[in-house]
Amino acid sequence: MFRLKTIPAFATVMLATTGLSAPVLAQEQPGEGKEIIMAQPTWDTGWFYTEIYKQLLGELGYSVGTVVTLDNPAFYQSVGFGDVTMWVDGWFPIHNPYKSAFEGTADIIPSVVSGGAIEGYLVDKKSAEELGITSLEDFKRDDVKAAFDRDGDGKADLVACPPGWGCELTIEHHMNAYDLNDHVNLIKAGYPAAMADAVAAYETGSPILFYTWTPNWTVNELVPGEDVVWIQVPEVNLPDDLAALTDAAVRSGVEGCVNDPCMLGFPANTIDAVVNSEFLNENPAVRALLENGEIPISDVYAQNAAMNAGDNDIEAQATAWISNNRDVVDGWLEAARSAM
């Protein structure tokens, strides 16, 4: 269930005391004549809510052209300089290493998607049970490495993150911290293709080891607790810039984890907007829209699954979502139009 966050109190008071309707008080097109250069990440699981916000910004009168697809470092540098305006795909704290690129020049506005976003390592359930796998530490065992060695190099193959993704830094840190470099081979090719290959291997009965995050189509295709299980890290060991978030890397109630609480090894994240500060100061309507809007994570799961099944018309999916949730969305837009 999602909600309208707080509508500015002054708007409620004015409506009550003057009898004026919202359209009279609010500027219907606060973005008229203004351009937004919107970005999205290289992973496609966030493109759905990017498109939703693109369309809502259009309803406010902003001109939003083709969304540009950027790696994390490129986006955070660009939004700080003002070369791009915003994205709704900030993952914090995993993106904390990029803060130095935009501190003082861009704002983080939580939260775009409701519910916590988690990350971690998963193994097919059959192999976990047959080989007694509960932790990354088990991949130092010869029998486990042999079972997961798909390319014959003597190491277990792990579907990891492409270069430039925030998760790549943490996975690399884990490999060093847990002395796994001689035991695990990181597959850093394009994530969707690498995961499609892993799913195909699973369907033929082959063991699979992969990193994933939520929301993501992978947890619809390979359901934790049924097809796969979350495994733990030997101990929580995070990069220096995330070290203060150790407690957030252990989470209770993770469905399909080998233990509860589950030592995932990655801090739980929020999915937030990051917007150029100068633009925000000049466009309070955009700030109000982002502060009031929030999309249910279950809806993102459903769209990601549909996309993975071949429905790639994200624009139509976003349009349908807005239509199906028009009453709530209109509340977000009213708050935006009433912002001063």
HELIX and SHEET records of a PDB file:
HELIX    1   1 ALA A    9  THR A   18  1                                  10    
HELIX    2   2 ALA A   22  LEU A   25  1                                   4    
HELIX    3   3 ASP A   44  GLY A   46  5                                   3    
HELIX    4   4 TRP A   47  GLU A   59  1                                  13    
HELIX    5   5 ASN A   72  PHE A   81  1                                  10    
HELIX    6   6 ASN A   96  ALA A  101  5                                   6    
HELIX    7   7 LYS A  125  LEU A  131  1                                   7    
HELIX    8   8 LEU A  136  LYS A  140  5                                   5    
HELIX    9   9 ASP A  142  PHE A  148  1                                   7    
HELIX   10  10 GLY A  166  ALA A  177  1                                  12    
HELIX   11  11 TYR A  191  GLU A  203  1                                  13    
HELIX   12  12 THR A  218  GLU A  221  1                                   4    
HELIX   13  13 ASP A  240  ALA A  249  5                                  10    
HELIX   14  14 SER A  277  GLU A  282  1                                   6    
HELIX   15  15 PRO A  284  ASN A  292  1                                   9    
HELIX   16  16 ILE A  297  ASN A  308  1                                  12    
HELIX   17  17 ILE A  314  ASN A  324  1                                  11    
HELIX   18  18 ARG A  326  SER A  338  1                                  13    
SHEET    1   A 2 GLU A  35  ILE A  36  0                                        
SHEET    2   A 2 SER A  63  VAL A  64  1                                        
SHEET    1   B 2 ALA A  39  PRO A  41  0                                        
SHEET    2   B 2 VAL A  68  LEU A  70  1                                        
SHEET    1   C 3 MET A  86  PHE A  92  0                                        
SHEET    2   C 3 THR A 270  ASN A 276 -1                                        
SHEET    3   C 3 ALA A 106  ILE A 109 -1                                        
SHEET    1   D 3 LEU A 209  TRP A 213  0                                        
SHEET    2   D 3 GLU A 119  ASP A 124 -1                                        
SHEET    3   D 3 VAL A 228  ILE A 231 -1                                        
SHEET    1   E 2 ALA A 156  VAL A 159  0                                        
SHEET    2   E 2 VAL A 184  ILE A 187  1                                        
SHEET    1   F 2 VAL A 250  ARG A 251  0                                        
SHEET    2   F 2 CYS A 262  MET A 263 -1                                        
END                                                                             
